[in-house]
Amino acid sequence: MEIVFKIKNKDKKINIDNEILTLQSNNKSILENLIKDYDCSIIDNKDNYFVSKTVLEEINSYTKYPELSVVAKVMEALELKSDFFDREVKTLSVTEKNYLNILRNVAKISDIIVFKDFLKGLDNKEAKKIIKVVNRLKKDFVIIICSTDVNVLYELGEKSLIASDSMIKFDTTDEIYSDVPTLIKYKLEVPTLSYITYKAKKEKNVKLFYSKDVRDIIKDIYKHV
């Protein structure tokens, strides 16, 4: 799918399909323009306002013709049984309400699904379930992840887009986040592992390779120090 990201007088046209795209920007308009120009579903775990009595009624309230096949895939990833549909919303836990928020959003037929800070406040077990959902959905939708935690963007991204008021750059996640000087120049957050590698190379002249796996970095340190 071809998507155009807009920020002030700059546009960036990208092609993305069946890959997880992460978005980091210190300018809010880039996401606002995307939502305005494209059919997007926004999944934000802060969105916990519900109007219906049961889970199924809440899902149906979001769309007249719910995409039930997608809902079924997501429920499987979340390890939910069909009786979850009959639960009363007021009886759901905070985690289950987060699940419902995902279900009602994926039930809508959208080209793009945007996850905003979707792992915030979750323990590792629940985070793994949501990541499993993301990986299933990317087979059929364009998935964009926005997060205030740049380490999440670095870990999950396959392609990444970064932007400031005067710059838009798109590349593989490895290329984007190994270019630490550019991130620093435009006052964008740097992933912890990228920064450690950058500092070791710059200040200690250690020949490390950028990696998302801390174990690989440790091996490189033992090898070259």
C-alpha positions in Angstrom: 0.0 0.0 0.0 1.2 3.5 -0.8 1.0 6.0 2.0 1.9 9.7 1.9 3.0 11.2 5.2 2.7 15.0 5.4 4.4 17.5 7.7 4.4 21.2 6.9 5.7 21.6 3.4 7.3 18.2 3.2 5.7 14.9 2.0 7.1 11.4 2.2 5.6 8.7 0.0 6.3 5.1 1.1 5.2 1.6 0.1 4.4 -0.7 2.9 2.7 -4.1 3.0 2.7 -7.0 5.5 5.4 -5.2 7.6 5.2 -3.4 10.9 5.9 0.3 10.4 6.9 2.3 13.5 6.4 6.1 13.6 8.4 8.5 15.8 7.9 12.2 15.5 8.1 15.3 17.7 5.4 16.9 15.5 1.8 15.6 16.2 0.5 16.8 12.8 2.1 13.9 11.0 -0.2 11.4 12.6 -3.2 13.7 12.5 -2.7 14.2 8.7 -2.5 10.4 8.2 -5.7 9.8 10.1 -7.4 12.6 8.1 -6.4 11.3 4.7 -6.8 7.5 5.2 -9.2 5.0 6.6 -7.6 4.1 9.9 -8.5 2.3 13.1 -6.8 3.7 16.2 -6.1 1.3 19.1 -5.1 3.2 22.2 -5.3 1.4 25.6 -6.3 4.7 27.2 -9.6 4.5 25.3 -11.8 2.7 27.8 -15.1 4.4 27.4 -17.8 1.9 26.6 -21.5 2.5 25.8 -23.0 -1.0 25.6 -24.0 -3.7 28.1 -22.2 -6.7 26.7 -19.0 -7.3 24.7 -20.8 -8.2 21.5 -23.1 -5.2 21.7 -20.1 -3.0 22.1 -18.4 -4.5 19.1 -21.6 -4.1 17.0 -21.9 -0.5 18.2 -18.6 0.4 16.5 -19.6 -0.9 13.1 -22.8 -2.0 11.3 -21.1 -4.9 9.6 -18.3 -6.2 11.9 -15.4 -8.1 10.3 -16.0 -11.2 12.3 -13.2 -13.3 10.7 -10.7 -10.7 11.9 -12.3 -10.6 15.3 -12.0 -14.4 15.5 -8.3 -14.3 14.7 -7.6 -11.7 17.4 -9.6 -13.6 20.0 -7.5 -16.7 19.3 -4.3 -14.7 19.8 -5.7 -13.2 23.0 -6.7 -16.7 24.2 -10.4 -15.7 24.5 -13.3 -18.1 24.1 -16.6 -17.3 22.4 -18.4 -16.8 25.7 -16.4 -13.6 26.1 -19.0 -12.1 23.7 -21.7 -12.6 26.4 -19.7 -10.9 29.2 -21.1 -7.7 30.6 -18.7 -4.8 30.1 -19.0 -3.7 33.7 -17.6 -7.0 34.9 -14.5 -6.9 32.8 -11.0 -6.3 34.3 -8.8 -3.5 33.1 -6.9 -6.0 30.9 -10.2 -7.4 29.5 -11.4 -3.9 28.6 -8.1 -3.4 26.7 -8.9 -6.6 24.8 -12.4 -5.3 24.1 -11.0 -2.0 22.8 -8.9 -4.0 20.3 -11.7 -6.2 19.2 -14.2 -3.3 18.6 -11.5 -1.5 16.5 -10.4 -4.4 14.4 -14.1 -5.2 13.7 -14.2 -2.1 11.5 -13.1 -2.5 7.9 -10.0 -0.3 7.7 -6.9 -0.2 5.5 -4.6 0.9 8.3 -4.5 -0.1 12.0 -2.6 2.3 14.3 -1.5 1.1 17.7 -0.7 4.0 20.1 1.2 3.2 23.3 -0.6 -0.1 23.3 1.9 -1.9 25.6 1.9 0.8 28.2 1.1 -0.6 31.7 1.0 -4.2 30.6 3.0 -7.0 32.1 5.2 -9.2 30.0 2.6 -12.0 29.6 -0.1 -9.6 28.4 2.3 -7.7 26.2 3.3 -10.9 24.4 -0.4 -11.6 23.6 -0.9 -8.1 22.1 2.3 -8.4 20.1 1.0 -11.7 18.8 -2.2 -9.9 17.7 -0.1 -7.3 15.9 1.9 -10.0 14.0 -1.4 -11.7 12.9 -3.0 -8.5 11.8 0.0 -7.4 9.7 -0.8 -10.2 7.2 -4.0 -8.4 6.2 -3.5 -4.8 7.2 -1.0 -2.0 7.2 0.2 -1.8 10.9 1.6 1.4 12.3 3.0 1.6 15.8 3.4 4.9 17.7 4.8 4.9 21.2 6.4 7.2 23.7 8.7 4.3 24.4 11.3 4.3 21.6 12.6 0.9 22.7 9.2 -0.6 21.7 9.5 1.0 18.3 13.0 -0.4 17.8 12.1 -3.9 19.0 9.0 -4.4 17.0 9.6 -2.3 13.9 10.5 -3.8 10.5 10.3 -0.5 8.7 10.5 2.9 10.5 9.6 6.5 9.8 11.0 9.4 11.8 10.0 13.0 11.4 10.6 16.5 12.8 9.4 19.9 11.6 12.1 19.9 8.9 12.8 16.2 8.2 11.1 13.0 7.2 13.1 9.8 6.8 12.0 6.3 6.0 14.0 3.1 5.9 14.4 -0.3 7.6 14.3 -0.1 11.4 17.9 -1.2 11.6 19.1 1.6 9.4 16.9 4.3 11.0 18.0 3.5 14.6 21.7 2.9 13.9 21.8 6.5 12.6 22.1 7.9 16.1 23.6 11.3 15.0 20.4 12.0 13.0 18.1 11.1 15.9 20.1 13.3 18.2 20.3 16.2 15.7 16.5 16.3 15.4 15.9 15.8 19.1 14.3 12.3 18.7 14.6 9.6 21.3 17.3 7.0 20.8 16.7 3.3 21.8 18.8 2.2 24.7 20.7 -0.5 22.8 21.4 1.8 19.9 22.8 4.5 22.2 25.0 2.0 24.1 26.5 0.8 20.8 26.9 4.3 19.5 28.7 5.5 22.6 31.0 2.5 22.7 31.9 3.0 19.0 32.4 6.8 19.4 34.0 7.2 22.7 35.8 3.8 23.2 36.4 3.0 19.6 34.9 -0.5 20.2 33.9 -2.3 17.0 30.3 -3.2 17.9 27.5 -4.0 15.5 24.0 -2.5 16.1 21.6 -5.1 17.3 18.2 -5.4 18.9 19.4 -8.3 21.0 21.4 -7.3 24.1 23.0 -10.7 24.1 24.6 -10.0 20.7 26.0 -6.7 22.0 27.4 -8.4 25.1 29.1 -11.0 22.9 30.6 -8.2 20.8 31.9 -6.4 23.8 33.6 -9.6 25.1 35.0 -10.2 21.6 36.4 -6.7 21.0 37.3 -5.4 24.4 
